[in-house]
Amino acid sequence: INAEYMGDRTELEGILLKGMEVNDWDMQATLRQSAHNNKLKKASLDNEEHIQQLHSGEYTDSVNYQLSKAHKKAEELITSLEAGLKWNLTTTYDTSKLMRQCGLELSVQELYTADVSPNYFDLVPLKKEFGSMRKTSSKAEINRPLLAASRLGDGLAGTCDRLEEIENIIKASQLDVTQMARIPDTVLPKIKECLAFVAVDDALKSTDDSINEQNAVVQHTKEAQAKALQDGEMVVAEEASYTIISLMERLMDLIGDKFAIINTKEEENNRHADIFTTLAESNKRTLAMKQDKRRLKQRCETDLHNVHAAITKADAEDVQALHAYETYKAAHDERIQQNLATQTQLWTDMVKNKYTTLLQDIIAELRNKGRERYELMTEHVDAVDKEEMRKVEYQQFLEVVAHHKKTLELTIENCGMAVTCIGLFEHVMNDLCVAIRTWHDIVRDELYNLRISVHKEHLGYFRELYLCIGNLLYKKEKRVEEIDKQLRREHIQLEFCIETFDLTAKQHSEAKKQLTRIRAETEEEIEMLKAKAEQALEEFLESEAALKEEGFDFVHPAVEFQDIVMNQREKIVAYKSQFHKEEDVRIAAEREEIRRQIAISPSKSLQWQAQAYSPTSTPKRLEYSGVD
């Protein structure tokens, strides 16, 4: 503030303080302090102006007295100025200035401040949800050994403990947990699916009950069939065979239902096979979050290093400035004292040389000393004001830098705690994903073993069905063979009757038609049974391949059936041989005679074709191919 405008500024500030209604008390205090400081400086400078005016007039004893009085007043005013001049309410240093001077990267808005409260509210529902799932898993382990064998329960327990630890860390910081609380979102639905997973045994219970019921009916039907065979009730026995086939087909359908349930469970379980992919994606996100915090921490450490350097530099500059001011003040006081001593000596010389030619030189010198004093005092007022402003600025620098330093240290601490919390969330994700993968592997192994068990069960029921169909098919084809023999006999008898116009020809003709109709019906039944056998074979292909891959040795029911057929045929042949031993020679002779006659004169009589039995198919029958 220029001295010539000092009075106007003081008056202006007084008008402002009186006229304005200020709600900001700090601003009011600052204005009052500024007005007080200007008043002190104005008083000192006005006194020096008065001294300068005294020096501009005639030097008389009265002027000397007034100068002496003004000099004493000047000492008092300077003492008051040095003691009373304060600029501590004026803001001369702030964070923006600190950032410019120190080259700091981070603004206050990017840092964690002590007045910010931690935000851990999103963690509360997460803890509650995991706690609920932990209780659910504990209850489920009672009924589900699979859950007890897995690490799912342990994973949930560890998760709850880590979330509690995270909450304690967050409460002791200024962190916001909102973003961190979203880390487990990708794994939560999978855990819920695991807890809601229905055990395969429970899913198959109703099907197993139905199979047991069907087995009981099949057993009862077999007993009824055995009794009918013993009693010679062949119609009842045949109907029982069809009933058993129908029941066994129903059992095969139930086996198919069990495979469908297992397939469904495998599809549900396979949704957890890529859980480590979910973990890898989560680790990428958490790594990015940790890197952000580490970069912020590194930038804070750089700023903190610059702040420490600025403090060291400012302390050194303060020491230098204090020393320079003390040196200046000592020199100023000495010059002022010399000036006063010289003025006193000049007043004495002026009295002595009042009537000499030296008087004008003494007066000129005295005026020069007056101007010199004015300049020294004006300079000193400015120096005191600048020194006070420097002290205030230095003090405010220390306050600002201490606060900013604390903010940087707090941010570094919060970054460390954030990295720790993110690391705990990584442990949570890792434990849960490993537990889910363990769960998946256990369920997969259990389903595989169960599937092999159902394949074996399928083998058992397929064997019974195939042997039952084969047995009935064998009997039907034997029946066709018998019908063909009867047709042959009736055809021959009819030919004999036609040869002689025998009246019994009608009877043989009707018998032949009846046998042809029965043969056609039997053929239809044979085709139906073959279709059932082929369908059963086709459905068994998957189980057959699975059992062979597993290394399970078994005799295929088709091969087993061929062995049974061969044994049955050998037994029947043995029975027949007991009744026809005596006719063997005669029959052989007749056959030889027929072959000889055919060789001599080919006949257009009856011809027969025989189909050999194939090990992979049901036994073939002899087919009639003669000419009626």
C-alpha positions as CSV (number, residue, x, y, z in Angstrom):
1,I,0.0,0.0,0.0
2,N,1.5,3.3,-1.0
3,A,1.9,5.8,1.7
4,E,0.0,8.5,-0.1
5,Y,-3.1,6.3,-0.3
6,M,-2.9,4.9,3.2
7,G,-5.4,7.3,4.6
8,D,-8.0,6.7,1.9
9,R,-7.7,2.9,2.3
10,T,-8.1,3.0,6.1
11,E,-11.2,5.2,5.7
12,L,-12.6,2.9,3.0
13,E,-12.1,-0.2,5.2
14,G,-13.8,1.6,8.1
15,I,-16.8,2.4,5.8
16,L,-17.0,-1.2,4.6
17,L,-16.9,-2.5,8.2
18,K,-19.7,-0.1,9.2
19,G,-21.9,-0.5,6.1
20,M,-21.7,-4.1,5.2
21,E,-23.6,-6.9,6.7
22,V,-21.1,-9.8,6.7
23,N,-22.0,-13.3,7.7
24,D,-18.4,-14.5,7.3
25,W,-16.8,-13.7,10.7
26,D,-13.4,-14.7,9.4
27,M,-13.7,-12.1,6.7
28,Q,-14.7,-9.5,9.2
29,A,-11.8,-10.3,11.5
30,T,-9.4,-10.2,8.5
31,L,-10.7,-6.7,7.5
32,R,-10.4,-5.5,11.1
33,Q,-6.9,-6.8,11.4
34,S,-6.0,-5.1,8.1
35,A,-7.5,-1.8,9.3
36,H,-5.5,-2.1,12.6
37,N,-2.3,-2.8,10.7
38,N,-2.8,0.1,8.4
39,K,-3.5,2.4,11.3
40,L,-0.2,1.4,13.0
41,K,1.7,2.0,9.8
42,K,-0.1,5.3,9.1
43,A,0.6,6.6,12.6
44,S,4.3,5.9,12.2
45,L,4.5,7.3,8.7
46,D,2.4,10.4,9.7
47,N,4.9,11.0,12.6
48,E,7.8,10.8,10.2
49,E,6.0,13.2,7.8
50,H,5.6,15.6,10.8
51,I,9.3,15.3,11.5
52,Q,10.0,16.0,7.8
53,Q,7.8,19.1,7.9
54,L,9.7,20.4,11.0
55,H,13.0,20.0,9.1
56,S,11.6,22.0,6.2
57,G,11.0,25.1,8.3
58,E,13.3,27.4,10.3
59,Y,15.4,25.8,13.0
60,T,14.5,27.4,16.4
61,D,14.6,26.1,19.9
62,S,10.9,25.3,19.6
63,V,11.5,23.2,16.5
64,N,14.3,21.4,18.3
65,Y,12.0,20.7,21.2
66,Q,9.3,19.4,18.8
67,L,11.8,17.3,17.0
68,S,13.0,15.7,20.2
69,K,9.5,15.0,21.2
70,A,8.7,13.6,17.7
71,H,11.8,11.3,17.8
72,K,10.6,9.8,21.1
73,K,7.2,9.3,19.7
74,A,8.7,7.7,16.7
75,E,10.5,5.2,18.9
76,E,7.2,4.4,20.7
77,L,5.3,4.0,17.4
78,I,8.0,1.7,15.9
79,T,7.9,-0.4,19.0
80,S,4.1,-0.6,18.8
81,L,4.3,-1.4,15.1
82,E,6.8,-4.2,15.5
83,A,4.8,-5.6,18.4
84,G,1.3,-5.0,17.1
85,L,1.6,-5.6,13.3
86,K,-0.1,-9.0,12.6
87,W,-1.2,-10.6,9.4
88,N,-2.1,-14.0,10.7
89,L,-5.8,-13.7,9.7
90,T,-4.9,-13.0,6.1
91,T,-4.5,-16.0,3.9
92,T,-1.2,-15.8,2.1
93,Y,-0.6,-19.5,1.4
94,D,-2.9,-22.3,0.4
95,T,-2.8,-25.8,-1.1
96,S,-2.9,-24.6,-4.7
97,K,0.2,-22.5,-4.1
98,L,1.8,-25.4,-2.4
99,M,1.1,-27.6,-5.5
100,R,2.5,-25.0,-7.8
101,Q,5.7,-24.5,-5.8
102,C,6.3,-28.2,-5.1
103,G,5.1,-29.5,-8.5
104,L,2.6,-31.9,-6.8
105,E,0.6,-34.2,-9.1
106,L,-2.4,-35.0,-6.9
107,S,-5.1,-32.5,-6.0
108,V,-7.0,-32.6,-2.7
109,Q,-10.0,-34.0,-4.5
110,E,-8.0,-37.1,-5.5
111,L,-6.8,-37.8,-1.9
112,Y,-8.5,-39.4,1.2
113,T,-9.2,-36.7,3.8
114,A,-9.7,-37.3,7.5
115,D,-13.2,-35.7,7.4
116,V,-14.5,-38.5,5.0
117,S,-16.4,-41.3,6.7
118,P,-15.9,-44.9,5.5
119,N,-18.7,-46.4,3.4
120,Y,-19.1,-50.1,4.3
121,F,-22.9,-50.3,3.9
122,D,-22.8,-52.5,0.8
123,L,-20.8,-55.0,2.8
124,V,-23.6,-55.5,5.3
125,P,-26.1,-57.3,2.9
126,L,-23.2,-59.3,1.4
127,K,-22.2,-60.6,4.9
128,K,-25.8,-61.4,5.6
129,E,-26.2,-63.3,2.4
130,F,-23.1,-65.3,2.9
131,G,-24.0,-66.0,6.5
132,S,-27.4,-67.3,5.3
133,M,-25.8,-69.6,2.7
134,R,-23.3,-70.8,5.4
135,K,-26.2,-71.9,7.6
136,T,-28.0,-73.5,4.6
137,S,-24.8,-75.5,3.8
138,S,-24.5,-76.6,7.4
139,K,-28.1,-77.9,7.4
140,A,-27.6,-79.5,4.0
141,E,-24.5,-81.4,5.1
142,I,-26.7,-83.4,7.5
143,N,-28.7,-84.8,4.6
144,R,-26.0,-84.5,1.9
145,P,-22.7,-86.3,2.4
146,L,-21.7,-84.9,-0.9
147,L,-21.7,-81.4,0.6
148,A,-19.8,-82.6,3.7
149,A,-17.1,-84.1,1.4
150,S,-16.7,-80.9,-0.5
151,R,-15.1,-77.7,0.6
152,L,-18.2,-75.6,0.0
153,G,-19.0,-75.3,3.7
154,D,-15.4,-74.5,4.6
155,G,-15.3,-72.0,1.8
156,L,-18.4,-70.2,3.0
157,A,-17.1,-70.2,6.6
158,G,-13.8,-68.7,5.5
159,T,-15.7,-66.1,3.4
160,C,-17.7,-64.9,6.4
161,D,-14.5,-64.6,8.5
162,R,-12.8,-62.6,5.8
163,L,-15.8,-60.3,5.2
164,E,-15.7,-59.6,8.9
165,E,-12.0,-58.7,8.7
166,I,-12.7,-56.5,5.6
167,E,-15.4,-54.6,7.5
168,N,-13.1,-53.9,10.4
169,I,-10.4,-52.6,8.1
170,I,-12.9,-50.4,6.2
171,K,-14.3,-49.0,9.5
172,A,-10.8,-47.9,10.4
173,S,-10.2,-46.1,7.0
174,Q,-11.9,-43.6,4.7
175,L,-12.5,-46.2,2.0
176,D,-15.6,-46.8,0.0
177,V,-16.4,-50.6,-0.3
178,T,-19.0,-50.2,-3.0
179,Q,-16.8,-51.3,-5.9
180,M,-15.1,-54.1,-3.9
181,A,-18.5,-55.5,-2.8
182,R,-19.3,-56.3,-6.4
183,I,-16.3,-58.6,-6.8
184,P,-18.2,-61.8,-5.6
185,D,-21.2,-61.1,-7.8
186,T,-20.1,-63.5,-10.5
187,V,-19.8,-66.5,-8.1
188,L,-22.9,-65.9,-5.9
189,P,-25.4,-67.4,-8.4
190,K,-23.2,-70.5,-8.7
191,I,-23.1,-71.0,-5.0
192,K,-26.8,-70.7,-4.8
193,E,-27.1,-73.3,-7.6
194,C,-24.9,-75.7,-5.6
195,L,-26.9,-75.2,-2.5
196,A,-30.2,-75.8,-4.4
197,F,-28.8,-78.9,-6.1
198,V,-31.0,-81.9,-5.5
199,A,-29.0,-85.0,-4.7
200,V,-29.2,-87.6,-7.5
201,D,-30.4,-90.3,-5.1
202,D,-33.3,-88.1,-4.2
203,A,-34.1,-87.3,-7.8
204,L,-34.0,-91.1,-8.6
205,K,-36.0,-92.2,-5.6
206,S,-39.4,-92.1,-7.3
207,T,-38.1,-93.9,-10.4
208,D,-36.4,-96.6,-8.2
209,D,-39.7,-97.1,-6.4
210,S,-41.5,-97.6,-9.7
211,I,-38.8,-100.1,-10.8
212,N,-39.3,-102.0,-7.6
213,E,-43.0,-102.1,-8.1
214,Q,-42.5,-103.4,-11.7
215,N,-40.0,-106.0,-10.5
216,A,-42.6,-107.3,-8.0
217,V,-45.2,-107.6,-10.8
218,V,-42.7,-109.3,-13.1
219,Q,-41.8,-111.8,-10.4
220,H,-45.4,-112.5,-9.7
221,T,-46.1,-113.0,-13.5
222,K,-43.1,-115.4,-13.8
223,E,-44.5,-117.5,-10.9
224,A,-47.9,-117.6,-12.6
225,Q,-46.3,-118.6,-15.9
226,A,-44.3,-121.3,-14.2
227,K,-47.4,-122.8,-12.7
228,A,-49.3,-122.6,-16.0
229,L,-46.4,-124.5,-17.7
230,Q,-46.6,-127.1,-15.0
231,D,-50.4,-127.4,-15.4
232,G,-50.1,-127.5,-19.2
233,E,-52.0,-124.2,-19.6
234,M,-50.1,-123.1,-22.7
235,V,-52.4,-120.3,-23.5
236,V,-52.0,-118.8,-20.1
237,A,-48.2,-119.3,-20.3
238,E,-48.1,-117.6,-23.6
239,E,-50.1,-114.6,-22.3
240,A,-47.8,-114.4,-19.4
241,S,-44.8,-114.2,-21.7
242,Y,-46.4,-111.2,-23.5
243,T,-47.2,-109.7,-20.1
244,I,-43.6,-110.1,-19.0
245,I,-42.3,-108.5,-22.2
246,S,-44.7,-105.6,-21.7
247,L,-43.5,-105.2,-18.0
248,M,-39.9,-105.4,-19.1
249,E,-40.4,-102.8,-21.7
250,R,-41.8,-100.6,-19.0
251,L,-38.7,-101.3,-16.9
252,M,-36.6,-100.3,-19.9
253,D,-38.5,-97.0,-20.1
254,L,-37.9,-96.4,-16.4
255,I,-34.2,-97.1,-17.0
256,G,-34.4,-94.4,-19.8
257,D,-35.9,-92.0,-17.3
258,K,-33.0,-92.6,-14.9
259,F,-30.6,-91.8,-17.7
260,A,-32.6,-88.7,-18.5
261,I,-32.4,-87.6,-14.9
262,I,-28.6,-88.3,-14.8
263,N,-28.2,-86.3,-18.0
264,T,-30.1,-83.4,-16.5
265,K,-27.9,-83.5,-13.4
266,E,-24.8,-83.6,-15.5
267,E,-25.9,-80.5,-17.5
268,E,-26.6,-78.7,-14.2
269,N,-23.2,-79.7,-12.9
270,N,-21.3,-78.9,-16.1
271,R,-22.3,-75.2,-15.7
272,H,-19.7,-75.1,-12.9
273,A,-16.9,-76.7,-15.0
274,D,-15.7,-73.3,-16.1
275,I,-15.5,-71.8,-12.6
276,F,-11.8,-71.2,-12.9
277,T,-12.5,-69.0,-16.0
278,T,-14.8,-66.9,-13.7
279,L,-12.0,-66.8,-11.2
280,A,-9.5,-65.6,-13.8
281,E,-11.8,-62.8,-15.0
282,S,-12.3,-61.8,-11.4
283,N,-8.6,-61.8,-10.8
284,K,-8.2,-59.5,-13.8
285,R,-10.6,-57.0,-12.3
286,T,-9.1,-57.1,-8.8
287,L,-5.6,-56.8,-10.3
288,A,-6.7,-53.6,-12.1
289,M,-8.2,-52.3,-8.8
290,K,-5.0,-53.0,-6.9
291,Q,-2.9,-51.4,-9.6
292,D,-5.0,-48.2,-9.4
293,K,-4.5,-48.1,-5.7
294,R,-0.8,-48.8,-6.0
295,R,-0.4,-46.1,-8.7
296,L,-2.2,-43.7,-6.4
297,K,0.0,-44.7,-3.5
298,Q,3.2,-44.3,-5.6
299,R,2.1,-40.8,-6.7
300,C,1.3,-39.9,-3.1
301,E,4.8,-41.1,-2.1
302,T,6.3,-38.9,-4.9
303,D,4.3,-35.9,-3.7
304,L,5.2,-36.6,-0.1
305,H,8.9,-36.7,-1.0
306,N,8.5,-33.3,-2.8
307,V,6.7,-32.0,0.3
308,H,9.5,-33.1,2.6
309,A,12.0,-31.4,0.3
310,A,9.9,-28.2,0.3
311,I,9.8,-28.3,4.1
312,T,13.5,-28.6,4.3
313,K,14.0,-25.8,1.9
314,A,11.5,-23.6,3.6
315,D,13.1,-24.2,7.0
316,A,16.5,-23.2,5.6
317,E,15.0,-20.1,3.9
318,D,13.3,-19.1,7.2
319,V,16.5,-19.3,9.1
320,Q,18.3,-17.3,6.5
321,A,15.4,-14.7,6.4
322,L,15.4,-14.4,10.2
323,H,19.1,-13.9,10.2
324,A,18.9,-11.4,7.4
325,Y,16.2,-9.4,9.2
326,E,18.0,-9.4,12.5
327,T,21.1,-8.2,10.7
328,Y,19.1,-5.5,8.9
329,K,17.4,-4.4,12.1
330,A,20.6,-4.1,14.0
331,A,22.1,-2.1,11.1
332,H,18.9,0.0,10.9
333,D,18.9,0.8,14.7
334,E,22.6,1.7,14.5
335,R,22.0,4.0,11.6
336,I,19.0,5.6,13.3
337,Q,21.1,6.2,16.5
338,Q,23.9,7.6,14.4
339,N,21.4,9.8,12.6
340,L,20.1,11.1,15.9
341,A,23.6,11.6,17.3
342,T,24.6,13.5,14.2
343,Q,21.5,15.7,14.4
344,T,22.2,16.5,18.0
345,Q,25.8,17.4,17.2
346,L,24.6,19.6,14.3
347,W,22.2,21.4,16.6
348,T,25.1,22.1,19.0
349,D,27.3,23.3,16.1
350,M,24.5,25.4,14.8
351,V,24.4,27.3,18.2
352,K,28.1,27.8,18.3
353,N,28.3,29.0,14.7
354,K,25.2,31.0,14.7
355,Y,26.9,34.0,13.4
356,T,29.5,32.4,11.1
357,T,29.6,31.4,7.5
358,L,29.3,27.7,8.5
359,L,25.7,28.1,9.6
360,Q,24.2,27.5,6.2
361,D,26.3,24.3,5.7
362,I,25.2,23.0,9.1
363,I,21.5,23.7,8.2
364,A,21.9,21.9,4.9
365,E,23.5,19.0,6.6
366,L,20.7,18.9,9.2
367,R,18.1,18.9,6.5
368,N,19.9,16.0,4.8
369,K,19.9,14.0,8.0
370,G,16.2,14.7,8.4
371,R,15.5,13.3,4.9
372,E,17.8,10.4,5.6
373,R,15.9,9.5,8.7
374,Y,12.6,9.7,6.8
375,E,13.9,7.3,4.2
376,L,15.2,4.9,6.9
377,M,12.0,4.9,8.9
378,T,9.9,4.5,5.7
379,E,12.1,1.6,4.7
380,H,11.9,0.1,8.2
381,V,8.1,0.3,8.2
382,D,8.0,-1.6,4.9
383,A,10.6,-4.1,6.2
384,V,8.6,-4.8,9.4
385,D,5.5,-5.3,7.3
386,K,7.2,-7.6,4.9
387,E,8.9,-9.6,7.6
388,E,5.5,-10.1,9.4
389,M,4.0,-11.1,6.1
390,R,6.9,-13.5,5.5
391,K,6.5,-15.0,9.0
392,V,2.7,-15.4,8.4
393,E,3.3,-17.0,5.0
394,Y,5.9,-19.3,6.5
395,Q,3.6,-20.3,9.3
396,Q,0.7,-20.8,7.0
397,F,3.0,-22.8,4.7
398,L,3.8,-25.1,7.7
399,E,0.1,-25.5,8.5
400,V,-0.8,-26.2,4.9
401,V,2.1,-28.5,4.3
402,A,1.4,-30.3,7.6
403,H,-2.2,-30.8,6.6
404,H,-1.4,-31.9,3.1
405,K,1.4,-34.2,4.4
406,K,-1.1,-35.8,6.7
407,T,-3.6,-36.1,3.9
408,L,-0.9,-37.8,1.7
409,E,0.1,-40.1,4.5
410,L,-3.6,-40.9,5.1
411,T,-4.0,-41.6,1.4
412,I,-1.0,-43.9,1.4
413,E,-2.4,-45.7,4.4
414,N,-5.8,-46.0,2.8
415,C,-4.3,-47.3,-0.4
416,G,-2.5,-50.0,1.6
417,M,-5.7,-51.0,3.4
418,A,-7.5,-51.0,0.0
419,V,-5.0,-53.4,-1.5
420,T,-5.3,-55.6,1.6
421,C,-9.1,-55.6,1.3
422,I,-8.9,-56.4,-2.4
423,G,-6.5,-59.2,-1.6
424,L,-9.0,-60.6,1.0
425,F,-11.7,-60.5,-1.6
426,E,-9.3,-62.4,-4.0
427,H,-8.9,-65.0,-1.2
428,V,-12.7,-65.2,-0.9
429,M,-13.1,-65.7,-4.7
430,N,-10.3,-68.3,-4.7
431,D,-11.7,-70.3,-1.8
432,L,-15.3,-70.2,-3.2
433,C,-14.2,-71.1,-6.8
434,V,-12.0,-74.0,-5.5
435,A,-14.9,-75.2,-3.3
436,I,-17.3,-75.1,-6.3
437,R,-14.7,-76.9,-8.5
438,T,-14.3,-79.6,-5.8
439,W,-18.1,-79.8,-5.6
440,H,-18.2,-80.2,-9.4
441,D,-15.6,-82.9,-9.4
442,I,-17.3,-84.9,-6.6
443,V,-20.7,-84.6,-8.3
444,R,-19.2,-85.6,-11.7
445,D,-17.6,-88.7,-10.2
446,E,-20.8,-89.6,-8.4
447,L,-22.8,-89.2,-11.5
448,Y,-20.3,-91.2,-13.5
449,N,-20.4,-94.1,-11.0
450,L,-24.2,-93.9,-10.9
451,R,-24.3,-93.9,-14.7
452,I,-22.2,-97.1,-14.8
453,S,-24.4,-98.6,-12.1
454,V,-27.5,-97.8,-14.3
455,H,-25.7,-99.3,-17.3
456,K,-25.3,-102.5,-15.4
457,E,-28.9,-102.3,-14.3
458,H,-29.8,-101.8,-17.9
459,L,-27.8,-104.9,-18.9
460,G,-29.8,-107.0,-16.4
461,Y,-33.2,-105.8,-17.5
462,F,-32.1,-106.0,-21.2
463,R,-31.0,-109.6,-20.7
464,E,-34.3,-110.6,-19.2
465,L,-36.2,-108.8,-21.9
466,Y,-34.1,-110.1,-24.7
467,L,-34.1,-113.7,-23.4
468,C,-37.9,-113.5,-22.9
469,I,-38.4,-112.1,-26.4
470,G,-36.0,-114.7,-27.8
471,N,-37.6,-117.6,-26.0
472,L,-41.1,-116.6,-27.3
473,L,-39.7,-115.9,-30.7
474,Y,-38.0,-119.3,-30.7
475,K,-41.3,-121.0,-29.8
476,K,-43.2,-119.0,-32.4
477,E,-40.8,-120.0,-35.1
478,K,-40.9,-123.6,-34.0
479,R,-44.6,-123.3,-34.2
480,V,-44.3,-122.0,-37.7
481,E,-42.2,-125.0,-38.5
482,E,-44.9,-127.3,-37.1
483,I,-47.5,-125.5,-39.1
484,D,-45.4,-125.9,-42.2
485,K,-45.2,-129.6,-41.6
486,Q,-49.0,-129.8,-41.1
487,L,-49.5,-127.8,-44.2
488,R,-47.3,-130.2,-46.0
489,R,-49.3,-133.2,-44.8
490,E,-52.6,-131.6,-45.6
491,H,-51.3,-130.6,-49.0
492,I,-50.3,-134.2,-49.7
493,Q,-53.5,-135.5,-48.4
494,L,-55.4,-133.1,-50.5
495,E,-53.4,-134.2,-53.6
496,F,-54.3,-137.8,-52.8
497,C,-58.0,-136.9,-52.5
498,I,-57.9,-135.0,-55.7
499,E,-56.2,-138.0,-57.4
500,T,-59.2,-140.2,-56.4
501,F,-62.0,-137.6,-56.1
502,D,-62.2,-138.4,-52.4
503,L,-65.0,-136.6,-50.6
504,T,-62.6,-135.8,-47.7
505,A,-60.8,-133.4,-50.0
506,K,-63.0,-130.5,-48.6
507,Q,-62.0,-131.3,-45.1
508,H,-58.3,-131.2,-46.0
509,S,-58.8,-128.0,-48.0
510,E,-60.5,-126.2,-45.0
511,A,-57.7,-127.5,-42.7
512,K,-55.1,-126.1,-45.0
513,K,-56.8,-122.7,-45.1
514,Q,-57.1,-122.7,-41.3
515,L,-53.4,-123.5,-41.0
516,T,-52.4,-120.8,-43.5
517,R,-54.4,-118.2,-41.5
518,I,-52.7,-119.3,-38.2
519,R,-49.3,-119.2,-39.9
520,A,-49.9,-115.6,-41.1
521,E,-50.9,-114.5,-37.6
522,T,-47.9,-116.2,-36.1
523,E,-45.7,-114.5,-38.7
524,E,-47.1,-111.1,-37.6
525,E,-46.3,-112.0,-34.0
526,I,-42.8,-113.0,-35.0
527,E,-42.2,-109.7,-36.9
528,M,-43.5,-107.8,-33.9
529,L,-41.2,-109.7,-31.5
530,K,-38.3,-109.2,-33.9
531,A,-39.0,-105.4,-33.9
532,K,-39.0,-105.4,-30.1
533,A,-35.8,-107.3,-30.0
534,E,-34.1,-104.9,-32.5
535,Q,-35.3,-101.9,-30.6
536,A,-34.0,-103.3,-27.3
537,L,-30.7,-104.1,-29.0
538,E,-30.4,-100.5,-30.4
539,E,-31.2,-99.0,-27.0
540,F,-28.6,-101.2,-25.4
541,L,-25.8,-100.1,-27.7
542,E,-24.8,-97.1,-25.5
543,S,-24.8,-99.2,-22.3
544,E,-22.8,-101.9,-24.1
545,A,-20.1,-99.4,-25.2
546,A,-19.9,-97.8,-21.8
547,L,-19.5,-101.1,-20.0
548,K,-16.8,-102.3,-22.4
549,E,-15.0,-99.0,-22.0
550,E,-15.2,-99.4,-18.2
551,G,-13.7,-102.9,-18.6
552,F,-16.8,-104.7,-17.3
553,D,-16.8,-108.3,-18.7
554,F,-20.2,-109.8,-19.6
555,V,-21.8,-112.2,-22.0
556,H,-24.0,-110.4,-24.5
557,P,-27.6,-111.6,-24.2
558,A,-27.7,-112.3,-27.9
559,V,-24.8,-114.7,-27.6
560,E,-26.3,-116.1,-24.5
561,F,-29.6,-116.7,-26.2
562,Q,-27.9,-118.5,-29.1
563,D,-26.3,-120.8,-26.5
564,I,-29.7,-121.4,-24.9
565,V,-31.3,-122.2,-28.3
566,M,-28.5,-124.6,-29.2
567,N,-28.8,-126.4,-25.9
568,Q,-32.6,-126.5,-26.3
569,R,-32.3,-128.0,-29.8
570,E,-29.8,-130.5,-28.6
571,K,-32.1,-131.5,-25.8
572,I,-35.1,-131.9,-28.2
573,V,-33.0,-133.8,-30.7
574,A,-31.9,-136.2,-27.9
575,Y,-35.6,-136.7,-27.0
576,K,-36.5,-137.4,-30.6
577,S,-33.7,-139.8,-31.0
578,Q,-35.1,-141.9,-28.2
579,F,-38.4,-142.3,-30.1
580,H,-37.0,-142.7,-33.6
581,K,-33.9,-144.9,-33.3
582,E,-35.7,-147.8,-35.0
583,E,-36.9,-145.8,-38.0
584,D,-33.5,-144.1,-38.7
585,V,-32.4,-146.8,-41.2
586,R,-35.7,-146.9,-42.9
587,I,-35.9,-143.1,-43.2
588,A,-32.4,-142.9,-44.5
589,A,-33.2,-145.5,-47.2
590,E,-36.3,-143.6,-48.2
591,R,-34.4,-140.4,-48.5
592,E,-31.8,-142.1,-50.6
593,E,-34.5,-143.5,-52.9
594,I,-36.1,-140.1,-53.3
595,R,-32.7,-138.5,-54.2
596,R,-32.1,-141.3,-56.7
597,Q,-35.5,-140.8,-58.3
598,I,-35.1,-137.0,-58.5
599,A,-31.7,-137.4,-60.0
600,I,-33.1,-139.7,-62.7
601,S,-36.3,-137.7,-63.3
602,P,-36.5,-134.1,-61.8
603,S,-39.9,-133.7,-60.3
604,K,-42.1,-130.6,-59.9
605,S,-43.1,-131.8,-56.5
606,L,-42.6,-130.0,-53.2
607,Q,-39.2,-128.3,-52.6
608,W,-37.9,-126.9,-49.2
609,Q,-35.4,-124.3,-48.3
610,A,-33.5,-124.1,-45.0
611,Q,-32.0,-121.1,-43.6
612,A,-29.1,-121.6,-41.3
613,Y,-29.2,-119.8,-38.0
614,S,-26.9,-116.8,-37.6
615,P,-25.2,-116.2,-34.2
616,T,-26.1,-112.5,-34.4
617,S,-29.8,-113.1,-35.2
618,T,-32.7,-115.2,-34.1
619,P,-33.0,-118.7,-35.4
620,K,-34.5,-118.9,-38.9
621,R,-37.3,-121.3,-39.7
622,L,-37.9,-123.5,-42.7
623,E,-40.1,-121.8,-45.2
624,Y,-42.6,-123.6,-47.5
625,S,-42.0,-122.9,-51.2
626,G,-43.9,-125.5,-53.0
627,V,-46.6,-125.2,-55.6
628,D,-50.2,-125.8,-54.6
